[in-house]
Amino acid sequence: MWKALAFIQKKLVWSIPSFMVAGIIVGAVTNPAPLKALIIPLTFLMVYPMMINLQIQKVLTGGDTKVQLVTQVINFGVVPFFAFAMGRVFFADRPLVALGLLLASLLPTSGMTISWTGFAKGNLSAAIKMTVIGLILGSVATPFYAKWLMGTVVEIPLSNIFQQIVIIVFLPMILGFATRITLIQVVGADKYNKNLKQKFPAFSTIGVLGIVFVAMALKAQDILANPLELLSFLVPLGILYLGNFLLSTVIGKLFFDRGDAIALVYGTVMRNLSIALAIAMTAFGKEQGSEIALIIAMAYIIQVQAAAWYVRLTDRIFGPLPEEMTPQLNQSA
């Protein structure tokens, strides 16, 4: 089972579209309404496991204040407004889709930030801190940004969003922290890091695929009435990610060393699409939530593929990893 889950997780660029298609088929040939009951348990399955490995205590360590500050300026001072502008250009007549694009941009960093920074031999400690800080700041800021930027065209249930963020972000964060501490006390840090730590993201992947499946099933009739709709989302998403990669790469090369620059790129380009999906599907009505979730689901495809391509280009952009840094990198990992 673990091999199958690991394979699905590694092949998200294919797994996500497969579950999207499966959801559309099921929604087309059956009544998808009963699937709404799965949204809450799938949301918990998606968020809670990834919180177990979140090292909250890393925020208290110092040494990289500059890159942390620049990362959050990009995450909350640039990217959301770029996404908002893209929504105005491409989805002026579809405010819910524009809101989905905005939600995806408002929740920076995820476990993918840490993973891809590690693959590219960047500063893992900085990436972990970016993930924790970005998740907390994004969770608090998202309702206000959504109300401020989209409140005139979409009814933003501010109190409901805050309530759902507490349930789907902060409660799992607390439970995840308690779970990790308990597991380390019971089985020991070595066994946890070698045998258990790698298994939790697979459960999150199941939740992601389940939410994508449900969202597609609930919107199947609308999608089949306009089958090119989903493909049209790829253009604004592609522009958004390309612009983000270019901006972060230029800033990284100009102002930071190799390790911090790589962490900066993945700390600003990778979005926490799982949390964005969870908010869309729980804080809004089921029909509205499904429409908002469409573009977030499509963002997975571009995000995973773009991150993989960027790893291949890392040495060309920032230069190869100095040999004397390799032991330190292995120790930090």
N, C-alpha and C positions, 0 to 999 in steps of 0.2 A: 504493500500500500504506500509506504513512504517513497519508494522509487517512482511510483506513478504520480504522487503529489508533487515531488521534486521536479519531475519532467514537466508537468503542467505549469508549475511556477516559473521555470526557466523559459518556457515557450508562451509567455503571456501574449506576445504579439500575435500568436495564432489562437491561443485559448480564448481570449476575449471575443474576437470575431465569431468563433465557433459557437460560443454560448449566446452571443447576440442573435445569430441566425436561428439557433435552436429555440430561443425565446420567441422570436417572431413566428416561427412555425407553430409552436404550441398555442400562442395567442391567436393565431389565425384559424386553427381548427377546433379549439375548445374555448370555453368561457374562462378567461384568466382571473376573474374576480377572486376566487378562493386563494390565489397566490398572495394576495395582500396580507394575509395572516403571517406569511413568512418574513415580512420585511424586518420586523423588530428582532427576531432570533438571528436572522442572517446578518443584520447590522452588528449585533453583539459579537457574532462569530468573526466578523470582519475586523473589528476594532480591538477587542480585548486581547487576542493573542499577540498582536504586534506591540501592545503596551508592555507585555511582560519583559521584553528585551530592552525596553527604553531605559537608558541609564540616566535617570533624572539627576543623580548626584554629580554628574560631570559638569553641570552648569556652575557649580561652586569652584571649579578649578580655573585658574587664570592663565595668562600668557598669550592670548590671541584676541585681545579686545578690539583691535582695529578691524580685523577681518569679520568679526562678529557684527560690529556696528555697520560696516558697509553692506554686509549681507542683508541685514534687516531693513536698511534704507532702500535697497533694491526691491526687496520683497514687498514692502508696504508703501514705498514712495514712488515706485516706477511701474512694476508689473501690473498691479490692479488697474491703474489708469490706462495702461496700454491695452489690457484686455477689455476694459470698458469702451475704449475707442473702437476696438475691433468689433465689439458687439453692436455699436451704433452704426458702423459701416455695413456690416454683413447681415445683421438681424434687426434692422430698424423696425420691421413689421412683426417680429417674433420676440417680444421682450422676455419670455420665459427661457428661450434658448440663450439669449444674451446674458440673462442672470446665471445660467449654468456655466457659461464661459467665465463670468466674474467670480463665481464660487470656486471654480477650479484654480483661479489665480490668487485667491485670498488665503489659501491654506498651504503654505510652503513646507517643503521638506517632508520626508517620510523615511521608512526603513530603506528605501531605494537610495536615498541620499548617502547613507552610510555605506551601503553595499557598493555602489558605483564609485564612490570616492576610494574605497579599498581596492577595487579592480584597477583603478587608474593610478594607484600608489600615491594618493594624496594624503592630507593631514586628517587622519581618522578622528583624533580627539576633537578637532575643530568641527568636523562634520557631525559628531554626536551632539555637541553643544548646540549647533545650528538647528538640529532636528528638534531638540527639546524646546529651545527658545521659540523657534518658528511655530511649533504646534500650539504652545500656550498663547503667544501673541495673536496668532491667526484665529484661534478659537474665540478670543475676547473681541477682536476687531471685526470679524466677519459680519455680525449683525449690523454694526454701525455703518460699515462700508456699503452693505447691501441696501440699507435704508437710505443712506445719503445719495448713492449713485443711481439706484433703480426704484426708489420709493415712489416716484411720480408716475411710473408706468406699470409697476407691479405692486400689488398689496403685499408688503413685507410683514409677516407675523413676528414682530420683534421678540415679544415675550416667549413665543413658542420656540423660536430659534435658540434663544438662550437656554430654555428648559431642555431642549434636545441636546445642546452642546454639553450641558452638565451630565446628561445621561449617557451620551455616546462618546464623550471625550474624557471628561474629568473623573467620572466614576470608574470607567475601565482603566484609566491611568493609575488611580489609587489601588484598585484591585490587582492590576498588573504588577505594580511595585511590591505589593504585599505577597503576591504569588512568587515572584522571583526571589525575594528574601527568604521565604519559607522553603522553597525548593533548594536553595543553596545551603540552608541550615540542615535540611534532611539528607540530601544526597552528596553535598559537598560542591565546592566551586568547580573543581576539575571535571567531575561527571556532568555537571550542569552545562559547562561550556562545550564539552566534547560531544555529549549525547542528546541533550534536551534543547539547547538554545537554537539549533538549526531547524527544529521541527515546528516551532510556533508559527513562523511565517507561512508555512504550508496551509495551516488552518485559516489564516487570514485570506489566503488566495481563494479557498473554497467560498468564504463569505463574499468576496468581491465578485466571483463568477456567479454566485447565486443571486446577488442583488442586480447584476447586469441582466441576467436571465429574466428575472421578474419585471424589471423596468421595460425590457423589450417586449415581453408578453403583454403587458398592460397597454402598450402603445402600438401593438402589432397592426391593428386595423388602419390607423393613421399612417404608419410607415408604408404599408402595402399600397395605400392610396397614392403615395408619392415616394416610390422606392429610391429615387436619387437623393432624397433628403439627407440621409446619413453621410453619403459620400461628399455632399457639399460642405459638411462640417470640417472636412480635412484641410481645406484651403485656409480658413482663418486660424485654425489650430496650428497648422504648419508655419504660418507667418508669426504667430505668437511665440512658438518655441524657438524658431530661427532667430527672431529678434532678441529673445532672452539669452540664447547661447552667445550671440555676437557681443551683446553688451557686457555680459559677465566675463567673457574671454578677454576682451580688450582691457577691462578694468583689472582683471587678474594679472595679465601680462605687465601692465604698467606699474602696478603698485604693490604686488605681493610676490613672494617666492613661490616656487613650483608647488609645494605641498598645500599652502594656503590658497593659492589660485585655483587649484583643482577643487578643493573643498568649497570655495566661493561659487564656482560654476554649478556644482551639483546641489549646493545649498540654496541656490536661487532658481534654478531651472526645474528641478524635480518638485512636483506639487503633490500634496497629500490628497490624491484623488479618491481614496477610500473614505476619508472623512467628508469630503465634498459630496460624494454619493450618498453617504449616510444622512447628511443634513437635508439634501434634496428630497430623499424618500421618506423622511420622518417629520420634518418641520412644516412641509407644505401638504396640501391635499394630494391624494393619491394620483389623480390625473395630472395636476400641475407638477408634482414631484417627478413623475415619469418623464414628462417632457423636458424638465430641467436636467434630468439625469442622462438624456440621450447624448448630449455633446460631451459630458464628463466621461461617459463610457468610451466614446471615440478617442478622447485624449489619451487613454491608456495606450492605445496602439502607437501613437506618435511618440509618447514619452519613453516607452520601453525601447523602441527601435532607435530613437535619437540618442538615448543614453549609451546604448551599445556601440553605435557608430562613433560617438565622441571618445570613448575609451580607446578605440583604434587610432584616433588622431592625436591623442594626448601627448605622446612623445614628440610629434612633429610641431605641435603648438608650443609646448612648454619645455621641450628638451627632455632627454632621458633622465631617469632617476640617478643621482650621484651614487656611486658604489658605497661610499661611507654611510649613506643614509639607510641602506637596506636592513642592517641589523636593528636599527631603531624602529623602522617601520614594522618589522616582524614582531618586535617586542610589544609595540602599542596595539597590534592586532590581537 
